[in-house]
Amino acid sequence: PGWRQRHPLWLGDLATLVLVLLVLFPFFWLIQVSLRPKEDMFSTSLLFTPTLENYLALWKGNFPFSFVNSMVSSTAATVLAMLLGVPAAYALSRGRFRSKGQIGLWILITRMAPPVAFTIPLFISFRWLELHDTRMGLVIVYLTFSLALVIWMMKPFFDAIPRELEEAAAIDGCTTWQTF
């Protein structure tokens, strides 16, 4: 007999529930610690009076400024990565040129390089260009690491689209940009 015949169906559900609880336990623990009063923070007791004073103290400090910096930098880097990476992926997928394989390999190598390998060259370049400790510098760093990811995520997407659709668009009079 199969597994389902030997074990009731609820055992699989129970195993799934236990696994989900194990995975989510650190998240729940962080939430409950964040709701504890300061003097009760390191207590192992599960009984406490929840408070929001930790969150209020967070927003009274430098966190709002840091949060805005992070949001602006990451949003700008994401938009730039999409604006540059999606057309690059389209060109690598649909273009007919000799060095297509070498360019694809170069992009893959930049993705495989450890981020710490870029630290010193970026620091020296940013110091020379007076970009260190600026949002623009942070956007460039984020873009350095995300551009290759965008290209390698979008290229298979464009590869999966049949070329016949582009040919039909060309017959209908669309330009390359309109086809894209």
C-alpha positions, -999 to +999 in steps of 0.1 A: +000+000+000+010+036-007+019+062+019-016+077+019-031+044+027-008+037+056-009+073+071-040+094+077-042+126+056-041+148+087-005+137+095+007+155+064-012+186+074+002+184+109+038+180+096+032+211+074+019+231+103+049+222+125+073+231+097+056+265+091+057+272+129+094+263+130+102+286+101+082+315+115+093+312+151+122+337+148+099+362+132+073+358+160+101+360+186+114+393+172+079+408+172+073+398+209+107+412+219+100+444+202+067+448+221+084+443+255+092+471+279+129+481+280+135+466+314+119+433+304+137+430+271+159+400+280+134+381+302+125+347+290+090+349+305+062+348+279+040+369+301+045+407+298+026+439+292+030+449+255+041+485+248+048+505+217+074+528+233+103+510+214+087+519+181+080+555+192+116+559+203+128+545+170+108+572+151+121+600+174+158+593+166+177+593+133+157+564+118+133+585+097+162+602+079+179+568+074+147+552+062+141+580+036+177+577+024+173+539+020+140+543+002+152+569-022+185+551-030+170+517-034+141+530-055+164+550-078+187+521-082+158+497-090+143+521-116+177+526-132+185+489-132+152+482-150+156+511-175+191+498-184+188+461-178+155+452-196+166+467-230+201+451-225+184+417-219+162+422-250+193+430-271+211+399-258+181+378-265+171+391-299+203+408-312+224+392-339+260+402-333+293+383-329+303+392-293+269+383-278+283+353-260+313+372-246+290+400-234+267+375-217+297+358-201+311+392-188+277+400-173+276+366-156+311+370-143+303+404-127+273+387-110+295+359-097+323+381-083+321+386-045+308+421-036+338+427-014+360+426-045+345+459-056+349+476-023+383+492-027+380+502-063+346+518-056+359+536-026+389+550-045+367+560-074+341+576-052+367+595-032+382+609-064+348+618-078+336+631-045+307+607-044+314+590-011+287+596+016+262+607-011+229+592-023+242+591-058+272+570-047+249+546-030+227+543-061+257+535-082+268+508-057+233+493-057+231+495-095+265+478-098+251+447-081+215+447-094+221+454-131+235+420-139+207+403-120+181+422-140+197+412-173+200+376-163+164+374-150+149+391-181+170+374-208+152+340-204+119+358-204+126+373-238+140+340-250+107+324-242+087+348-264+083+334-299+101+353-326+069+350-347+053+376-325+080+401-334+078+391-371+040+397-370+046+431-354+071+440-381+047+430-408+021+453-391+046+482-394+060+484-358+095+497-352+119+477-331+111+499-301+074+494-306+079+457-309+099+458-276 
